[in-house]
Amino acid sequence: MDQLVTLMGVARPKPERAQELMELLLSFVEPTRQEPGCLEYHFHEDPEEPGVFVFYEAWRSQADLDAHLALPHLRDFWERRMDYLATDLEIRFVNMLSPHGH
């Protein structure tokens, strides 16, 4: 079996684009959860820093994550991300140590 790929990310939007970015990123949640290989996909707002968004993703394999990132709407977002962001996305890949139920 391939190694699970898990990541956490932080998006710090420009204040005037925060609502728009939140709506855009929320629109990605349900379609992403339906993708083959998506085990977990969660989107949060930091209660200590309202308007700062945190996401958590777990994928069955790197190939599944790569397929997700190659989708047209995500390629478009990646190219335009700095239109929304005050600083670039902070992405941290992590190794899951607890057993996954799938």
N, C-alpha and C positions, 0 to 999 in steps of 0.2 A: 504494500500500500504506500502511496505517496505520503510525504510528510505534510501534515496540516500547515496551512499558512494563516497566521493570525496577525492582525495589525490594529493599531490604535492611531487615530489622527486627530489633530486639532486645527480648526479653521477659525481664524481671527479676522472677521470681515471689517471693511470700512464701515463706520457707524451708519452712514447713509444708505448702505447696501445690505445691512444685516437682515432685515425682514425679507427682502427679495432672495438673498442667499438661503435663508432658512426654508422658504417655500420651495426653492429649487432642489435643495438637498433632500427635503422631505419627499418630494416627488420621485426620488430615486429609490426609496426604501422598498415599497411593495414589489416593483418589477425586479429589483435585485434579489429579493428573497425568493423569487420564483426561478432564478437562474440555476442551471445544473451546477452542482459543486458548492453552492452557497450554504453554509451551515448556520451561520449567525450573521446578522447585519442589523446594527442598532445605531440610532442617532440620538444624541443628547444635547442639552444646553447646560453649561456650567453654572450652577446656582451662585457661585462666588463671583462670576464674571458674566452677567447676563449679556447675551449676544455673542458669546464665544461658544462654538459648537464642537462637540467631541463625537467621534464615531468609532465603532468597534466592529471589526469584520473577522470572520473565520471562514476559510475556504478549504475544501477537500484537498486541493493541490495548487501548486504554482500555475499549472496550465489553466485551471479554472479561474484563478485570479486574472491571469493574462487575458483570457477570453472576455472576462467582464470589462477590463480596462480598454479593450479594443472596440467595444460597442460605440457606435457613432455619437450617442449623447454624452458619453463619458470622455471620448476624445475631444469633443467640442468644449465640454466644461474645462478639461485640462488646459486647452489652448487659451481659454478666456478667464481662467481662474483669478488672475491678478486684477481683472476688472472689478471683482467683488472683494478681494482680500487686501487687508492692510499689510500683512506679511505672508509669505508663502506658507502653504500647508506644512504642518509638522507631522511627519509620519514615522511611526516607530513599529518595526516588526518585532513580535514577541513570540517566544516558544511556549506553547500551552503545556503545562505540567500536569494538570488535572485531567482525568479521563474525559473524553467527549462521548456523549450518549448516542451518537449516530453510527 
